[in-house]
Amino acid sequence: MKLSHTGLGIWLSVAACIAGAATPAANPEMNGRWVMNAEKSQGPPAISEVLTYRISGNEEHYVIEDVEADGRKLNTEYTAKIDGKEYPVKNLITGEVTYVSLRQLFPRVEEATNTRHVKDQSGHEVSQVTSRYIRILAPNGKEYTSIMIDANGVVVLARVFDKQPTTRPE
């Protein structure tokens, strides 16, 4: 199921209204474990998707554990600064390395751009964008939406995640 550009425009407009002015720091409210809410999500369904964030200052450590409808598993991890520069992303299943760059668009909105390195016609290594995610944290800090845009600018999916309560050891 493809989502419309209009839908993305609405999400970004709403995010801009609620977010206010941009700040260079990461969103510490994202710290913790997030589980996909399939009922609120749109696009190709996943069986499950769990994200874990550890954020400190301007640096974000991210882990995704995903099982797609066809049974494919995705388990990747990165640590990146929110500075627009590329950082390696390791696929923990295949060992493949791609790259991510993070930019803060508004206080609760960030853009993650995924790239891979390929050789151009002259043999030089260049970055090729594979997808972008616009991540929007709700004002209450308990839900966030991740909108995926493919390399051609088509909105592919919108997944909504619920923050899981922190469990404290007794």
C-alpha positions in Angstrom: 0.0 0.0 0.0 1.5 3.3 -1.0 0.7 6.4 1.0 0.1 9.8 -0.6 2.5 12.8 -0.5 -0.5 14.7 0.9 -0.5 12.5 3.9 3.2 13.2 4.5 2.6 16.9 4.0 -0.1 16.9 6.7 2.1 15.0 9.1 5.0 17.4 8.6 2.7 20.4 8.9 1.3 19.2 12.1 4.7 18.4 13.4 6.0 21.8 12.5 3.1 23.4 14.4 3.5 21.4 17.6 7.3 21.4 17.6 8.3 25.0 17.6 11.8 26.2 16.7 14.6 23.7 15.9 17.3 22.7 18.4 20.5 20.9 17.7 20.2 18.4 20.6 18.7 14.9 20.3 15.4 14.0 21.9 16.1 12.4 25.3 12.4 11.6 25.5 13.1 8.9 22.9 15.2 6.9 25.3 13.8 3.5 25.9 12.0 0.7 24.1 9.3 1.3 21.5 6.9 -1.3 20.1 5.0 -0.9 16.8 1.3 -0.4 17.1 0.0 -2.3 14.1 -3.5 -0.9 14.4 -2.3 2.6 13.9 0.3 1.9 11.3 -0.1 2.0 7.5 1.8 0.5 4.7 3.3 -3.0 4.3 2.6 -4.8 7.5 5.3 -6.2 9.7 4.7 -9.0 12.2 6.6 -7.1 14.8 9.0 -4.2 15.2 10.8 -3.1 18.3 13.1 -0.1 18.5 15.5 0.8 21.3 17.0 4.2 21.7 19.8 5.4 24.1 20.3 9.1 23.7 22.9 11.2 25.4 23.5 14.8 24.4 23.7 15.0 20.6 24.3 11.2 20.1 21.8 8.5 19.4 22.3 4.8 19.8 19.5 2.9 17.9 18.7 -0.8 17.6 15.8 -2.2 15.5 14.5 -5.8 15.7 11.9 -6.3 13.0 10.1 -9.3 11.5 8.4 -8.6 8.2 5.2 -10.3 7.0 7.2 -12.6 4.7 9.3 -13.8 7.7 12.4 -11.7 6.8 14.2 -10.4 9.9 15.9 -7.1 10.2 18.2 -6.4 13.1 20.4 -3.3 12.7 22.3 -1.0 15.0 24.0 2.3 14.9 25.4 5.1 17.0 25.3 8.5 15.3 25.4 12.2 16.1 22.6 14.4 15.0 24.9 16.5 12.7 24.0 15.4 9.2 27.2 13.4 8.7 27.2 9.7 7.7 27.7 7.0 10.4 27.9 3.2 9.8 24.8 1.0 10.3 25.5 -2.7 10.9 23.0 -5.3 9.9 23.5 -7.7 12.8 22.1 -10.7 10.8 24.1 -10.3 7.5 27.0 -8.2 8.6 26.3 -5.7 5.8 27.2 -2.1 6.5 25.2 0.8 5.2 25.1 4.4 6.5 22.7 6.8 8.3 22.8 10.6 8.7 20.6 12.3 11.3 19.2 15.9 11.3 17.0 17.6 13.8 14.2 19.3 12.0 12.3 20.5 15.0 12.6 19.7 18.8 10.5 16.5 18.4 11.1 15.8 14.7 14.2 14.2 13.2 15.1 13.0 9.7 17.2 9.8 9.2 18.6 9.4 5.8 19.8 5.9 4.8 22.6 5.5 2.2 24.8 2.9 0.8 28.2 3.5 -0.8 28.5 2.7 -4.5 31.1 3.3 -7.2 30.2 6.1 -9.8 31.2 5.9 -13.5 34.7 7.1 -12.7 35.2 4.6 -10.0 34.9 7.0 -7.0 32.8 5.9 -4.0 29.6 8.0 -3.6 26.7 7.9 -1.3 23.4 6.7 -2.8 20.2 7.5 -0.8 18.1 4.4 -0.3 15.4 5.8 2.0 14.5 8.6 4.5 12.6 8.4 7.7 10.8 11.4 9.3 10.4 10.6 13.0 7.8 12.6 14.9 7.6 12.3 18.7 4.2 13.1 20.2 4.1 16.0 22.7 3.2 13.5 25.5 6.4 11.5 24.7 4.5 8.2 24.7 4.0 7.7 21.0 5.9 8.4 17.9 5.4 8.0 14.2 8.0 7.0 11.6 7.3 7.8 8.0 9.4 6.0 5.4 10.1 7.7 2.0 11.9 5.6 -0.6 14.7 6.7 -2.9 12.2 8.0 -5.4 10.4 10.2 -2.9 7.4 8.0 -2.5 5.9 7.5 1.0 6.0 3.8 1.6 4.8 3.4 5.1 3.9 5.1 8.4 4.5 3.2 11.5 3.3 4.2 14.9 5.2 3.1 18.0 4.2 3.1 21.7 6.7 3.7 24.4 7.1 0.8 26.8 7.2 1.4 30.5 10.6 1.1 32.1 11.0 -1.9 34.3 13.2 -1.4 37.3 15.1 -4.3 38.9 13.9 -5.1 42.4 
